[in-house]
Amino acid sequence: LEAPLKPIAAADIAAAVRVQGNLRGSEAAAKQRLEAALGYVENNGAELQGLVSDDRWKDSGAARLRDILEYWTGSPHLPEGLQLKVTVESSVAGCYYHKLMAHTCFDEIDVPRSCFEPGAQFSELGKAMFLASMEIGFGAL
C-alpha cells in the first residue's frame, strides 16, 4: 500500500532544498530562483500544456510538482526531514531540460549554472524542470 499524497506546493519543495556547487551568487538567491521556477510550474499550466503530449499533461499544479519530485527523487512523496540537493554545474551551458541530470539515489539534481545567472528567467528553469520530469525515453515528450 502506498501512503496517501499530502498537499504539496512549490514552497514545500524549495524549503527542503540545499543548493551547492559552482554558484556565482548566494545560496539564498539560488533557492529563491528555484522556488520561483517551481511556482511557475505550479501556477502556469496554460503556458506549459502545449509543451507535452495530451496523454502526459496534468491539469493540477500539485501533480506537476509531484512529477518533478519523482524525477528528482524517484518518489512523488516529500517526507518530513528529506533534504533535496541541487548541484550547480558550471561546465554545462544552457538552461534546457536535457541539461538537467537527476540522481534519485541521492535526492540530487544537477542544474546548469546558466539557470541561476543574473538575468536568467526563472520560467526557463521551471520549464526545464517540468520537461525533464515529462521525458519518457530519448526526448519523447
VMD Tcl script that builds the backbone (N, CA, C; Angstrom):
set m [mol new atoms 423]
animate dup $m
set s [atomselect $m all]
$s set {name element resname resid chain x y z} {
  {N N LEU 1 A 0.828 -1.182 0.000}
  {CA C LEU 1 A 0.000 0.000 0.000}
  {C C LEU 1 A 0.873 1.247 0.000}
  {N N GLU 2 A 0.476 2.209 -0.817}
  {CA C GLU 2 A 1.191 3.486 -0.850}
  {C C GLU 2 A 0.541 4.465 0.105}
  {N N ALA 3 A 1.371 5.289 0.713}
  {CA C ALA 3 A 0.863 6.337 1.591}
  {C C ALA 3 A 0.082 7.343 0.763}
  {N N PRO 4 A -0.966 7.921 1.343}
  {CA C PRO 4 A -1.702 8.953 0.598}
  {C C PRO 4 A -0.812 10.176 0.372}
  {N N LEU 5 A -1.057 10.838 -0.738}
  {CA C LEU 5 A -0.272 12.023 -1.065}
  {C C LEU 5 A -0.763 13.207 -0.247}
  {N N LYS 6 A 0.160 13.875 0.429}
  {CA C LYS 6 A -0.165 15.088 1.176}
  {C C LYS 6 A -0.161 16.261 0.205}
  {N N PRO 7 A -0.882 17.319 0.538}
  {CA C PRO 7 A -0.820 18.510 -0.323}
  {C C PRO 7 A 0.627 18.997 -0.452}
  {N N ILE 8 A 0.954 19.524 -1.610}
  {CA C ILE 8 A 2.316 19.981 -1.851}
  {C C ILE 8 A 2.273 21.289 -2.639}
  {N N ALA 9 A 3.237 22.140 -2.369}
  {CA C ALA 9 A 3.354 23.415 -3.072}
  {C C ALA 9 A 4.834 23.672 -3.353}
  {N N ALA 10 A 5.086 24.623 -4.234}
  {CA C ALA 10 A 6.463 24.973 -4.601}
  {C C ALA 10 A 7.292 25.315 -3.372}
  {N N ALA 11 A 6.706 26.050 -2.442}
  {CA C ALA 11 A 7.434 26.455 -1.233}
  {C C ALA 11 A 7.856 25.252 -0.396}
  {N N ASP 12 A 7.041 24.191 -0.390}
  {CA C ASP 12 A 7.385 22.988 0.373}
  {C C ASP 12 A 8.652 22.335 -0.183}
  {N N ILE 13 A 8.718 22.237 -1.500}
  {CA C ILE 13 A 9.895 21.633 -2.127}
  {C C ILE 13 A 11.111 22.524 -1.907}
  {N N ALA 14 A 10.948 23.812 -2.145}
  {CA C ALA 14 A 12.074 24.742 -2.001}
  {C C ALA 14 A 12.618 24.744 -0.574}
  {N N ALA 15 A 11.746 24.595 0.409}
  {CA C ALA 15 A 12.190 24.590 1.806}
  {C C ALA 15 A 13.086 23.395 2.121}
  {N N ALA 16 A 12.954 22.323 1.355}
  {CA C ALA 16 A 13.742 21.114 1.597}
  {C C ALA 16 A 15.055 21.092 0.818}
  {N N VAL 17 A 15.347 22.160 0.070}
  {CA C VAL 17 A 16.488 22.165 -0.852}
  {C C VAL 17 A 17.729 22.797 -0.219}
  {N N ARG 18 A 18.853 22.177 -0.532}
  {CA C ARG 18 A 20.162 22.773 -0.259}
  {C C ARG 18 A 20.850 22.913 -1.609}
  {N N VAL 19 A 21.299 24.130 -1.917}
  {CA C VAL 19 A 21.978 24.393 -3.191}
  {C C VAL 19 A 23.475 24.357 -2.943}
  {N N GLN 20 A 24.178 23.635 -3.788}
  {CA C GLN 20 A 25.629 23.503 -3.649}
  {C C GLN 20 A 26.268 23.605 -5.018}
  {N N GLY 21 A 27.563 23.721 -5.029}
  {CA C GLY 21 A 28.267 23.729 -6.304}
  {C C GLY 21 A 28.796 25.087 -6.666}
  {N N ASN 22 A 28.835 25.344 -7.940}
  {CA C ASN 22 A 29.532 26.485 -8.510}
  {C C ASN 22 A 28.621 27.692 -8.682}
  {N N LEU 23 A 28.157 28.236 -7.578}
  {CA C LEU 23 A 27.273 29.401 -7.610}
  {C C LEU 23 A 28.070 30.685 -7.784}
  {N N ARG 24 A 27.497 31.632 -8.480}
  {CA C ARG 24 A 28.096 32.975 -8.547}
  {C C ARG 24 A 27.485 33.891 -7.493}
  {N N GLY 25 A 26.290 33.590 -7.063}
  {CA C GLY 25 A 25.614 34.384 -6.043}
  {C C GLY 25 A 25.472 33.564 -4.772}
  {N N SER 26 A 24.537 33.971 -3.939}
  {CA C SER 26 A 24.330 33.284 -2.667}
  {C C SER 26 A 23.409 32.073 -2.824}
  {N N GLU 27 A 23.490 31.176 -1.853}
  {CA C GLU 27 A 22.587 30.034 -1.845}
  {C C GLU 27 A 21.145 30.515 -1.668}
  {N N ALA 28 A 20.958 31.539 -0.849}
  {CA C ALA 28 A 19.600 32.074 -0.626}
  {C C ALA 28 A 18.992 32.588 -1.930}
  {N N ALA 29 A 19.788 33.273 -2.726}
  {CA C ALA 29 A 19.282 33.786 -4.012}
  {C C ALA 29 A 18.943 32.636 -4.950}
  {N N ALA 30 A 19.781 31.598 -4.952}
  {CA C ALA 30 A 19.518 30.429 -5.802}
  {C C ALA 30 A 18.244 29.718 -5.357}
  {N N LYS 31 A 18.026 29.603 -4.052}
  {CA C LYS 31 A 16.808 28.970 -3.549}
  {C C LYS 31 A 15.570 29.784 -3.917}
  {N N GLN 32 A 15.684 31.110 -3.886}
  {CA C GLN 32 A 14.559 31.959 -4.287}
  {C C GLN 32 A 14.223 31.751 -5.758}
  {N N ARG 33 A 15.240 31.659 -6.584}
  {CA C ARG 33 A 15.023 31.428 -8.020}
  {C C ARG 33 A 14.389 30.056 -8.238}
  {N N LEU 34 A 14.863 29.058 -7.501}
  {CA C LEU 34 A 14.299 27.717 -7.613}
  {C C LEU 34 A 12.836 27.709 -7.182}
  {N N GLU 35 A 12.529 28.372 -6.086}
  {CA C GLU 35 A 11.135 28.430 -5.635}
  {C C GLU 35 A 10.257 29.139 -6.656}
  {N N ALA 36 A 10.777 30.213 -7.256}
  {CA C ALA 36 A 10.021 30.919 -8.297}
  {C C ALA 36 A 9.797 30.013 -9.505}
  {N N ALA 37 A 10.804 29.223 -9.865}
  {CA C ALA 37 A 10.673 28.298 -11.002}
  {C C ALA 37 A 9.630 27.224 -10.712}
  {N N LEU 38 A 9.651 26.678 -9.506}
  {CA C LEU 38 A 8.658 25.674 -9.128}
  {C C LEU 38 A 7.265 26.297 -9.055}
  {N N GLY 39 A 7.187 27.530 -8.571}
  {CA C GLY 39 A 5.909 28.243 -8.550}
  {C C GLY 39 A 5.369 28.464 -9.948}
  {N N TYR 40 A 6.261 28.718 -10.881}
  {CA C TYR 40 A 5.856 28.869 -12.288}
  {C C TYR 40 A 5.210 27.579 -12.785}
  {N N VAL 41 A 5.808 26.441 -12.473}
  {CA C VAL 41 A 5.249 25.150 -12.886}
  {C C VAL 41 A 3.902 24.917 -12.207}
  {N N GLU 42 A 3.820 25.283 -10.965}
  {CA C GLU 42 A 2.591 25.074 -10.198}
  {C C GLU 42 A 1.433 25.927 -10.717}
  {N N ASN 43 A 1.723 27.150 -11.129}
  {CA C ASN 43 A 0.667 28.125 -11.405}
  {C C ASN 43 A 0.455 28.503 -12.869}
  {N N ASN 44 A 1.254 27.999 -13.786}
  {CA C ASN 44 A 1.162 28.439 -15.182}
  {C C ASN 44 A 0.885 27.286 -16.142}
  {N N GLY 45 A -0.129 26.527 -15.820}
  {CA C GLY 45 A -0.466 25.384 -16.643}
  {C C GLY 45 A -0.745 25.722 -18.096}
  {N N ALA 46 A -1.425 26.827 -18.342}
  {CA C ALA 46 A -1.774 27.197 -19.713}
  {C C ALA 46 A -0.527 27.384 -20.575}
  {N N GLU 47 A 0.528 27.909 -19.980}
  {CA C GLU 47 A 1.769 28.129 -20.730}
  {C C GLU 47 A 2.555 26.839 -20.935}
  {N N LEU 48 A 2.357 25.864 -20.065}
  {CA C LEU 48 A 3.119 24.615 -20.138}
  {C C LEU 48 A 2.410 23.524 -20.930}
  {N N GLN 49 A 1.101 23.592 -21.006}
  {CA C GLN 49 A 0.305 22.497 -21.570}
  {C C GLN 49 A 0.721 22.112 -22.984}
  {N N GLY 50 A 1.009 23.079 -23.812}
  {CA C GLY 50 A 1.363 22.782 -25.198}
  {C C GLY 50 A 2.753 22.188 -25.378}
  {N N LEU 51 A 3.529 22.076 -24.300}
  {CA C LEU 51 A 4.895 21.560 -24.407}
  {C C LEU 51 A 4.964 20.041 -24.370}
  {N N VAL 52 A 3.882 19.388 -23.959}
  {CA C VAL 52 A 3.877 17.926 -23.853}
  {C C VAL 52 A 2.629 17.366 -24.520}
  {N N SER 53 A 2.660 16.079 -24.790}
  {CA C SER 53 A 1.501 15.433 -25.410}
  {C C SER 53 A 0.324 15.414 -24.438}
  {N N ASP 54 A -0.876 15.333 -24.993}
  {CA C ASP 54 A -2.084 15.362 -24.169}
  {C C ASP 54 A -2.118 14.235 -23.144}
  {N N ASP 55 A -1.599 13.075 -23.490}
  {CA C ASP 55 A -1.643 11.953 -22.552}
  {C C ASP 55 A -0.668 12.121 -21.385}
  {N N ARG 56 A 0.298 13.017 -21.499}
  {CA C ARG 56 A 1.254 13.278 -20.412}
  {C C ARG 56 A 0.843 14.483 -19.559}
  {N N TRP 57 A -0.118 15.278 -20.028}
  {CA C TRP 57 A -0.489 16.515 -19.361}
  {C C TRP 57 A -1.270 16.253 -18.072}
  {N N LYS 58 A -0.993 17.054 -17.052}
  {CA C LYS 58 A -1.733 17.028 -15.791}
  {C C LYS 58 A -2.204 18.450 -15.498}
  {N N ASP 59 A -3.516 18.601 -15.275}
  {CA C ASP 59 A -4.093 19.924 -15.020}
  {C C ASP 59 A -3.667 20.505 -13.677}
  {N N SER 60 A -3.431 19.660 -12.710}
  {CA C SER 60 A -3.133 20.125 -11.356}
  {C C SER 60 A -1.678 20.575 -11.215}
  {N N GLY 61 A -1.502 21.770 -10.669}
  {CA C GLY 61 A -0.144 22.252 -10.398}
  {C C GLY 61 A 0.580 21.356 -9.412}
  {N N ALA 62 A -0.143 20.861 -8.402}
  {CA C ALA 62 A 0.471 19.952 -7.430}
  {C C ALA 62 A 0.926 18.664 -8.103}
  {N N ALA 63 A 0.140 18.155 -9.046}
  {CA C ALA 63 A 0.529 16.935 -9.770}
  {C C ALA 63 A 1.786 17.171 -10.604}
  {N N ARG 64 A 1.891 18.350 -11.210}
  {CA C ARG 64 A 3.107 18.670 -11.981}
  {C C ARG 64 A 4.319 18.750 -11.054}
  {N N LEU 65 A 4.139 19.313 -9.863}
  {CA C LEU 65 A 5.240 19.365 -8.893}
  {C C LEU 65 A 5.633 17.968 -8.440}
  {N N ARG 66 A 4.639 17.104 -8.261}
  {CA C ARG 66 A 4.950 15.717 -7.861}
  {C C ARG 66 A 5.742 14.991 -8.950}
  {N N ASP 67 A 5.443 15.284 -10.210}
  {CA C ASP 67 A 6.220 14.692 -11.301}
  {C C ASP 67 A 7.681 15.137 -11.224}
  {N N ILE 68 A 7.890 16.409 -10.927}
  {CA C ILE 68 A 9.265 16.909 -10.777}
  {C C ILE 68 A 9.934 16.227 -9.594}
  {N N LEU 69 A 9.222 16.117 -8.490}
  {CA C LEU 69 A 9.766 15.466 -7.306}
  {C C LEU 69 A 10.112 14.008 -7.594}
  {N N GLU 70 A 9.257 13.332 -8.355}
  {CA C GLU 70 A 9.523 11.929 -8.688}
  {C C GLU 70 A 10.728 11.808 -9.617}
  {N N TYR 71 A 10.867 12.722 -10.569}
  {CA C TYR 71 A 12.047 12.735 -11.433}
  {C C TYR 71 A 13.307 12.932 -10.589}
  {N N TRP 72 A 13.219 13.796 -9.597}
  {CA C TRP 72 A 14.338 14.197 -8.759}
  {C C TRP 72 A 14.721 13.105 -7.764}
  {N N THR 73 A 13.724 12.472 -7.131}
  {CA C THR 73 A 13.995 11.555 -6.017}
  {C C THR 73 A 13.585 10.109 -6.278}
  {N N GLY 74 A 12.762 9.898 -7.304}
  {CA C GLY 74 A 12.229 8.563 -7.533}
  {C C GLY 74 A 10.900 8.339 -6.826}
  {N N SER 75 A 10.423 9.334 -6.089}
  {CA C SER 75 A 9.177 9.208 -5.341}
  {C C SER 75 A 8.380 10.509 -5.429}
  {N N PRO 76 A 7.048 10.417 -5.506}
  {CA C PRO 76 A 6.232 11.631 -5.523}
  {C C PRO 76 A 6.006 12.207 -4.122}
  {N N HIS 77 A 6.551 11.551 -3.109}
  {CA C HIS 77 A 6.345 11.980 -1.725}
  {C C HIS 77 A 7.463 12.918 -1.275}
  {N N LEU 78 A 7.131 13.805 -0.361}
  {CA C LEU 78 A 8.098 14.709 0.246}
  {C C LEU 78 A 8.016 14.501 1.761}
  {N N PRO 79 A 8.691 13.441 2.244}
  {CA C PRO 79 A 8.609 13.165 3.681}
  {C C PRO 79 A 9.313 14.251 4.502}
  {N N GLU 80 A 8.831 14.429 5.691}
  {CA C GLU 80 A 9.452 15.402 6.577}
  {C C GLU 80 A 10.910 15.025 6.817}
  {N N GLY 81 A 11.770 16.012 6.769}
  {CA C GLY 81 A 13.189 15.778 7.021}
  {C C GLY 81 A 14.006 15.449 5.783}
  {N N LEU 82 A 13.348 15.228 4.652}
  {CA C LEU 82 A 14.087 14.930 3.422}
  {C C LEU 82 A 14.861 16.165 2.986}
  {N N GLN 83 A 16.143 15.981 2.670}
  {CA C GLN 83 A 16.952 17.082 2.159}
  {C C GLN 83 A 17.205 16.841 0.681}
  {N N LEU 84 A 16.691 17.732 -0.136}
  {CA C LEU 84 A 16.904 17.685 -1.577}
  {C C LEU 84 A 18.139 18.502 -1.901}
  {N N LYS 85 A 18.884 18.051 -2.888}
  {CA C LYS 85 A 20.102 18.767 -3.262}
  {C C LYS 85 A 20.016 19.236 -4.706}
  {N N VAL 86 A 20.481 20.459 -4.925}
  {CA C VAL 86 A 20.683 20.990 -6.262}
  {C C VAL 86 A 22.165 21.271 -6.379}
  {N N THR 87 A 22.813 20.637 -7.331}
  {CA C THR 87 A 24.218 20.906 -7.592}
  {C C THR 87 A 24.304 21.758 -8.841}
  {N N VAL 88 A 24.887 22.932 -8.685}
  {CA C VAL 88 A 25.029 23.865 -9.792}
  {C C VAL 88 A 26.304 23.518 -10.540}
  {N N GLU 89 A 26.140 23.225 -11.825}
  {CA C GLU 89 A 27.251 22.791 -12.676}
  {C C GLU 89 A 27.694 23.922 -13.596}
  {N N SER 90 A 28.938 24.336 -13.469}
  {CA C SER 90 A 29.434 25.416 -14.333}
  {C C SER 90 A 29.907 24.901 -15.687}
  {N N SER 91 A 30.143 23.601 -15.791}
  {CA C SER 91 A 30.671 23.050 -17.045}
  {C C SER 91 A 29.587 22.781 -18.075}
  {N N VAL 92 A 28.332 22.976 -17.696}
  {CA C VAL 92 A 27.209 22.704 -18.596}
  {C C VAL 92 A 26.576 24.035 -18.978}
  {N N ALA 93 A 26.419 24.269 -20.272}
  {CA C ALA 93 A 25.850 25.533 -20.752}
  {C C ALA 93 A 24.394 25.337 -21.156}
  {N N GLY 94 A 23.606 26.371 -20.980}
  {CA C GLY 94 A 22.215 26.351 -21.421}
  {C C GLY 94 A 21.279 25.812 -20.369}
  {N N CYS 95 A 20.157 26.493 -20.171}
  {CA C CYS 95 A 19.153 26.081 -19.198}
  {C C CYS 95 A 18.042 25.340 -19.940}
  {N N TYR 96 A 18.317 24.100 -20.315}
  {CA C TYR 96 A 17.389 23.276 -21.082}
  {C C TYR 96 A 17.140 21.965 -20.348}
  {N N TYR 97 A 15.977 21.373 -20.569}
  {CA C TYR 97 A 15.624 20.163 -19.829}
  {C C TYR 97 A 16.620 19.030 -20.030}
  {N N HIS 98 A 17.181 18.904 -21.211}
  {CA C HIS 98 A 18.109 17.792 -21.449}
  {C C HIS 98 A 19.480 18.046 -20.826}
  {N N LYS 99 A 19.672 19.199 -20.198}
  {CA C LYS 99 A 20.921 19.502 -19.495}
  {C C LYS 99 A 20.807 19.188 -18.003}
  {N N LEU 100 A 19.601 18.913 -17.506}
  {CA C LEU 100 A 19.401 18.555 -16.107}
  {C C LEU 100 A 19.659 17.070 -15.931}
  {N N MET 101 A 20.235 16.697 -14.802}
  {CA C MET 101 A 20.516 15.283 -14.530}
  {C C MET 101 A 20.109 14.982 -13.093}
  {N N ALA 102 A 19.164 14.066 -12.938}
  {CA C ALA 102 A 18.714 13.671 -11.605}
  {C C ALA 102 A 19.495 12.442 -11.146}
  {N N HIS 103 A 19.787 12.429 -9.866}
  {CA C HIS 103 A 20.443 11.295 -9.204}
  {C C HIS 103 A 19.499 10.854 -8.088}
  {N N THR 104 A 18.541 9.996 -8.420}
  {CA C THR 104 A 17.471 9.660 -7.489}
  {C C THR 104 A 17.973 8.994 -6.211}
  {N N CYS 105 A 19.057 8.269 -6.272}
  {CA C CYS 105 A 19.579 7.603 -5.074}
  {C C CYS 105 A 20.082 8.612 -4.040}
  {N N PHE 106 A 20.404 9.812 -4.502}
  {CA C PHE 106 A 20.961 10.829 -3.611}
  {C C PHE 106 A 20.030 12.034 -3.449}
  {N N ASP 107 A 18.815 11.952 -4.006}
  {CA C ASP 107 A 17.851 13.065 -3.958}
  {C C ASP 107 A 18.501 14.351 -4.456}
  {N N GLU 108 A 19.204 14.222 -5.556}
  {CA C GLU 108 A 20.010 15.327 -6.085}
  {C C GLU 108 A 19.710 15.549 -7.563}
  {N N ILE 109 A 19.797 16.799 -7.973}
  {CA C ILE 109 A 19.645 17.139 -9.379}
  {C C ILE 109 A 20.758 18.121 -9.744}
  {N N ASP 110 A 21.403 17.873 -10.869}
  {CA C ASP 110 A 22.421 18.776 -11.397}
  {C C ASP 110 A 21.735 19.755 -12.336}
  {N N VAL 111 A 22.012 21.034 -12.138}
  {CA C VAL 111 A 21.396 22.090 -12.925}
  {C C VAL 111 A 22.505 23.002 -13.449}
  {N N PRO 112 A 22.472 23.355 -14.732}
  {CA C PRO 112 A 23.485 24.267 -15.262}
  {C C PRO 112 A 23.475 25.617 -14.536}
  {N N ARG 113 A 24.653 26.171 -14.331}
  {CA C ARG 113 A 24.759 27.466 -13.661}
  {C C ARG 113 A 24.006 28.547 -14.424}
  {N N SER 114 A 23.914 28.407 -15.727}
  {CA C SER 114 A 23.211 29.434 -16.515}
  {C C SER 114 A 21.752 29.580 -16.084}
  {N N CYS 115 A 21.160 28.570 -15.465}
  {CA C CYS 115 A 19.786 28.673 -14.961}
  {C C CYS 115 A 19.692 29.618 -13.764}
  {N N PHE 116 A 20.825 29.881 -13.123}
  {CA C PHE 116 A 20.856 30.723 -11.929}
  {C C PHE 116 A 21.574 32.049 -12.154}
  {N N GLU 117 A 22.022 32.290 -13.377}
  {CA C GLU 117 A 22.766 33.515 -13.673}
  {C C GLU 117 A 21.860 34.731 -13.548}
  {N N PRO 118 A 22.433 35.870 -13.164}
  {CA C PRO 118 A 21.635 37.102 -13.161}
  {C C PRO 118 A 21.067 37.348 -14.568}
  {N N GLY 119 A 19.838 37.708 -14.625}
  {CA C GLY 119 A 19.191 37.943 -15.912}
  {C C GLY 119 A 18.499 36.716 -16.480}
  {N N ALA 120 A 18.817 35.534 -15.964}
  {CA C ALA 120 A 18.136 34.318 -16.425}
  {C C ALA 120 A 16.700 34.343 -15.915}
  {N N GLN 121 A 15.775 33.945 -16.744}
  {CA C GLN 121 A 14.367 33.932 -16.369}
  {C C GLN 121 A 14.059 32.682 -15.553}
  {N N PHE 122 A 13.444 32.852 -14.391}
  {CA C PHE 122 A 13.095 31.687 -13.570}
  {C C PHE 122 A 12.137 30.770 -14.318}
  {N N SER 123 A 11.363 31.326 -15.250}
  {CA C SER 123 A 10.437 30.490 -16.022}
  {C C SER 123 A 11.190 29.476 -16.879}
  {N N GLU 124 A 12.382 29.816 -17.331}
  {CA C GLU 124 A 13.171 28.867 -18.129}
  {C C GLU 124 A 13.595 27.674 -17.285}
  {N N LEU 125 A 14.002 27.924 -16.044}
  {CA C LEU 125 A 14.333 26.822 -15.138}
  {C C LEU 125 A 13.082 25.995 -14.853}
  {N N GLY 126 A 11.949 26.662 -14.640}
  {CA C GLY 126 A 10.695 25.937 -14.414}
  {C C GLY 126 A 10.337 25.047 -15.589}
  {N N LYS 127 A 10.434 25.590 -16.801}
  {CA C LYS 127 A 10.151 24.781 -18.000}
  {C C LYS 127 A 11.113 23.619 -18.113}
  {N N ALA 128 A 12.387 23.857 -17.844}
  {CA C ALA 128 A 13.389 22.781 -17.938}
  {C C ALA 128 A 13.074 21.666 -16.951}
  {N N MET 129 A 12.719 22.023 -15.717}
  {CA C MET 129 A 12.398 21.005 -14.710}
  {C C MET 129 A 11.118 20.262 -15.082}
  {N N PHE 130 A 10.123 21.000 -15.566}
  {CA C PHE 130 A 8.867 20.380 -15.987}
  {C C PHE 130 A 9.105 19.395 -17.125}
  {N N LEU 131 A 9.824 19.835 -18.154}
  {CA C LEU 131 A 10.065 18.961 -19.303}
  {C C LEU 131 A 10.930 17.764 -18.941}
  {N N ALA 132 A 11.918 17.952 -18.085}
  {CA C ALA 132 A 12.747 16.815 -17.651}
  {C C ALA 132 A 11.880 15.767 -16.956}
  {N N SER 133 A 10.903 16.234 -16.173}
  {CA C SER 133 A 10.036 15.281 -15.454}
  {C C SER 133 A 9.060 14.575 -16.390}
  {N N MET 134 A 8.831 15.125 -17.574}
  {CA C MET 134 A 7.895 14.547 -18.527}
  {C C MET 134 A 8.567 13.624 -19.541}
  {N N GLU 135 A 9.865 13.664 -19.624}
  {CA C GLU 135 A 10.581 12.900 -20.648}
  {C C GLU 135 A 10.379 11.402 -20.429}
  {N N ILE 136 A 10.063 10.731 -21.513}
  {CA C ILE 136 A 9.889 9.273 -21.466}
  {C C ILE 136 A 10.732 8.646 -22.546}
  {N N GLY 137 A 11.995 8.538 -22.302}
  {CA C GLY 137 A 12.887 7.865 -23.240}
  {C C GLY 137 A 13.303 8.693 -24.411}
  {N N PHE 138 A 14.548 9.029 -24.466}
  {CA C PHE 138 A 15.206 9.703 -25.598}
  {C C PHE 138 A 14.470 10.930 -26.107}
  {N N GLY 139 A 13.998 11.754 -25.193}
  {CA C GLY 139 A 13.440 13.040 -25.581}
  {C C GLY 139 A 11.979 13.031 -26.004}
  {N N ALA 140 A 11.311 11.892 -25.941}
  {CA C ALA 140 A 9.886 11.861 -26.284}
  {C C ALA 140 A 9.086 12.511 -25.180}
  {N N LEU 141 A 8.354 13.545 -25.523}
  {CA C LEU 141 A 7.521 14.230 -24.536}
  {C C LEU 141 A 6.087 13.985 -24.902}
}
mol reanalyze $m
mol bondsrecalc $m
mol representation Tube
mol addrep $m
